[in-house]
Amino acid sequence: MSEVSLLLRAPSANRVYAQAAGALSRAEAHWVLGAHLGVVPALRERRIGGMGALEVRRPAPAAASAAPDHRRLDALLATLSGTLGVLDVQQEDPAAPESPLLRPRALPDVLRHPSDLETTLRYRGKTNEQFTALLVNLAAALSTRRDGLLDGTLDLLDPLCGRGTTLNRALRLGLSPVGAEIDRRDVEEYRAFLGTWLRTHRWKHTLETTRLTVHGEQLGSRTEAELAPDKQTLRRGDGQRLTLLGCDTARLGEVLPARSVDALVGDLPYGVQHGGRADGTWQRSPLEVLRTAAPGWRSLLRDGAGIALAVNRRTLDHAEASAVLADAGLRVLSADGAFRHRVDQSIDRDVLLAVPDDHPRADELAALGTDQEDQIP
Ligand SMILES: C[S@@+](CC[C@H](N)C(=O)[O-])C[C@H]1O[C@@H](n2cnc3c(N)ncnc32)[C@H](O)[C@@H]1O
């Protein structure tokens, strides 16, 4: 068994994102593997045959008597954003660092649905799919129920779900996600897409939209979907579920059960207009959205939950956002700029990682932020 593996990344469809992909995948691996394994493996970016790769040195097991858990590490590597494949290094030649002797490593199947679920819908303002997978992995890793990412039991919420990029990633991972979106057009487009996709792929399913009412007040719409490979599974209620709430995210605390979420993943409004999408939802600043929504989100989280929020550093300051989250009982773990990358002229993106302030592993996870020596420049 080789000590060193190389993670090959799928080439990004997005040119801007491709430039940041190496550094972002290293930061992702630092947090995700560190949180899951309790120890951060040595990581380094390399070039292999002209392609970017992330070198992962398999960590020794925590106890001398324990066997290294290669299956778990393999499953984690397979979920990391943009993983194309993993190659084990059999032999290194110092004279030719770009061409070590490599052997392909068979990874477990961690995705239940094909990639077209994530890639078919294209629209202005869509969050990049690879970056969305990174957000999902980070939020899940911070949760004490992190293994649920691999067995389908992790409860995930995207409270700003747009046309469902996060929900689609979660479905591919076998989860049963919940999303909320205020823009009716987005909700309708996503519902229509999902219905078509389910029919095209011949999944047995139900898909129903009703009014979303709380104490007699109509807040918007509620769409519930269930999908299964066969009728029996669907009849038993053992399929995957998806809930799509067409409402203001600030009302979610009234709509969803308290302490029901393990991983909260969101791409906050950037505070800039995306093309023609200058509707009312863009009037509120990202900080205002966070201020009004954070207390409700907090009430939905289990004690050991994890949060990953994408933010535009130009319109949402790290210190201000951290203060708003702290007021709601949430502790930010990641430093300003820990996942910094440029999207375009008006978007300088970063990720805020946070946990409820009584999270049982908060201090240990916070240490991952301070020893992230390879911060993105
Ligand atoms: C950056 S976009 C997220 C895009 C999404 N990840 C996707 O790929 O489609 C932010 C989303 O937050 C939504 N939004 C803004 N304010 C909201 C609110 N108060 N309640 C619910 N959704 C809101 C916007 O309509 C927008 O779709």
The ligand as an SDF file (V2000), in Angstrom:
LIG
                    3D

 27 29  0  0  0  0  0  0  0  0999 V2000
  -25.6030   33.7490   -4.8620 C   0  0  0  0  0  0  0  0  0  0  0  0
  -27.2220   33.2420   -5.1310 S   0  0  0  0  0  0  0  0  0  0  0  0
  -27.1820   31.4980   -4.8280 C   0  0  0  0  0  0  0  0  0  0  0  0
  -27.2270   30.7480   -6.1050 C   0  0  0  0  0  0  0  0  0  0  0  0
  -27.4350   29.2640   -5.9320 C   0  0  0  0  0  0  0  0  0  0  0  0
  -26.3970   28.6440   -5.1500 N   0  0  0  0  0  0  0  0  0  0  0  0
  -27.5050   28.6190   -7.2920 C   0  0  0  0  0  0  0  0  0  0  0  0
  -26.4900   28.0420   -7.7500 O   0  0  0  0  0  0  0  0  0  0  0  0
  -28.5390   28.7330   -7.9600 O   0  0  0  0  0  0  0  0  0  0  0  0
  -28.0800   33.8300   -3.7160 C   0  0  0  0  0  0  0  0  0  0  0  0
  -29.5550   33.4790   -3.7400 C   0  0  0  0  0  0  0  0  0  0  0  0
  -30.1460   33.9660   -2.5370 O   0  0  0  0  0  0  0  0  0  0  0  0
  -31.4800   34.3310   -2.8530 C   0  0  0  0  0  0  0  0  0  0  0  0
  -31.9710   35.2030   -1.7850 N   0  0  0  0  0  0  0  0  0  0  0  0
  -31.6120   36.4850   -1.5170 C   0  0  0  0  0  0  0  0  0  0  0  0
  -32.2770   36.9500   -0.4450 N   0  0  0  0  0  0  0  0  0  0  0  0
  -33.0670   35.9300   -0.0140 C   0  0  0  0  0  0  0  0  0  0  0  0
  -33.9810   35.7800    1.0540 C   0  0  0  0  0  0  0  0  0  0  0  0
  -34.2210   36.7890    1.8940 N   0  0  0  0  0  0  0  0  0  0  0  0
  -34.6040   34.6000    1.2150 N   0  0  0  0  0  0  0  0  0  0  0  0
  -34.3600   33.5630    0.3570 C   0  0  0  0  0  0  0  0  0  0  0  0
  -33.5140   33.6490   -0.6810 N   0  0  0  0  0  0  0  0  0  0  0  0
  -32.8690   34.8070   -0.8630 C   0  0  0  0  0  0  0  0  0  0  0  0
  -31.3470   35.0250   -4.2000 C   0  0  0  0  0  0  0  0  0  0  0  0
  -32.5950   35.1180   -4.8640 O   0  0  0  0  0  0  0  0  0  0  0  0
  -30.3360   34.1280   -4.8810 C   0  0  0  0  0  0  0  0  0  0  0  0
  -30.9660   33.1170   -5.6190 O   0  0  0  0  0  0  0  0  0  0  0  0
  1  2  1  0
  2  3  1  0
  2 10  1  0
  3  4  1  0
  4  5  1  0
  5  6  1  0
  5  7  1  0
  7  8  2  0
  7  9  1  0
 10 11  1  0
 11 12  1  0
 11 26  1  0
 12 13  1  0
 13 14  1  0
 13 24  1  0
 14 15  1  0
 14 23  1  0
 15 16  2  0
 16 17  1  0
 17 18  1  0
 17 23  2  0
 18 19  1  0
 18 20  2  0
 20 21  1  0
 21 22  2  0
 22 23  1  0
 24 25  1  0
 24 26  1  0
 26 27  1  0
M  CHG  2   2   1   9  -1
M  END
$$$$
